[in-house]
Amino acid sequence: MDGNSMKKYVLIVLALLVSAVSDAAVLKIATVAPEGTEWMQAMRAGADEIKERTDGRVQIKYYGGGVMGNDTKVLGKIRIGNLHGGAFLPSALQKVYPEINLYGLLMTFESEEEAAYVRSRLDQALKDGLEEAGFVSFGFAATGFAIIMSNEPVRGLDDLKGKRVWVPEGDTISYASMKALSLSPVTLPLTDVLTGLQTGLIDIVAMSPIGALVLQWHTKVKFVTDMPLVYTMGMMAVDIKAFNRIGAADQEIVSEVMTRIYAHFDEVNLVDNKEALDALLNSGIESVVPDDQEIAKIRDVLRQSNRDMGEKGVYSLDLYDQMMQYVQEYRSGSAGEAGN
């Protein structure tokens, strides 16, 4: 092979290599989960498996620890194509698909078992609705009930009045609920809550114990109130346009791997959350047990507030009623008759 032929051969090989790299679909995903946590380790292991099984055609690049900014910034970067998805709390996607936050309506569920019963019947409808709104999800991972954390004990409705409570940025549903309880909502992105606690900007936060530990919020509170306030969960949401650029066979691999990971999160997070609550109490934080009558008062206020928002069109009243029908099925003991 003469010199010119060798040069042509090298150029062809380089062109093929460049083409192979350019054909790879790289999904850029942002999350607030800190590096080194089990969550990030599991997601990175999933990314490695996807890369291997697709022969490098699909690669996932994670940006952990909130380096891409708050949810608003992440969603903005997704819109312009700088990112392709994120790991979100439901409230972050409320403007895109309000119904995704139905499970997070305050004091909707009384137990993990009740929530699991409802979810087994409603998760798919929410996933389908989110996809119609432009995002592919791989399932929801419960993170347990958020509990009230504060620097003064909260035993009932009167202890809440006038207190400054954190509400996630863009979460208009929780904002309305907090107002109904006569609280003073303070809207902050998740990344600014620790600073808000440090400076006294907020008096109360509601977060799952495991979330509070991971985000270090527990270092700035003195009391936790033993009351299942908000059912919390997380999800990965990928822009459907970016996902559809992946070949059908590779989409199946991505969906299989990520669905398995989120099903695992859904299972182990509840166990981890109970252990996290023990860790909070062992760190010196004091548990406050409210009176049953006080819990009933708070629940009554919120039930009316939740219904009002549905009637005002904040979210689908039909879907809300369907959720509450499943709740009543479970509480009435007719869950087995309904095909549990």
Buried (B, 14 or more C-beta within 10 A) or exposed (E): EEEEEEEEEEEEEEEEEEEEEEEEBEBBBBBBBBEEBEBBEBBBEBBEBBBEBBEBBBBBEBBBBBEBBBBEBBBEBBEEEEBBBBBBBBBBBBEBBBBBBBBBBBBBBBEBEBBBBBBEBBBEBBBEBBBEBBBBBBBBBBBBBBBBBBBEBBBBBEBBEEBBBBBBBBBBBBBBBBBBBEBBBBBBBBBBBBEBBEEEBBBBBBBBBBBBBBBEBBEBBBBBBEBBBBBBBBBBBBBBEBBEEBBEEBBEBBBBBBBBBBBBBBEEBBEBBBEBBEBBBEEEBEEBEBEEEBBEBBBEBBBEBBBEBBEEEBBBBEBBEBBBEBBEBBEEEEBEEEEE
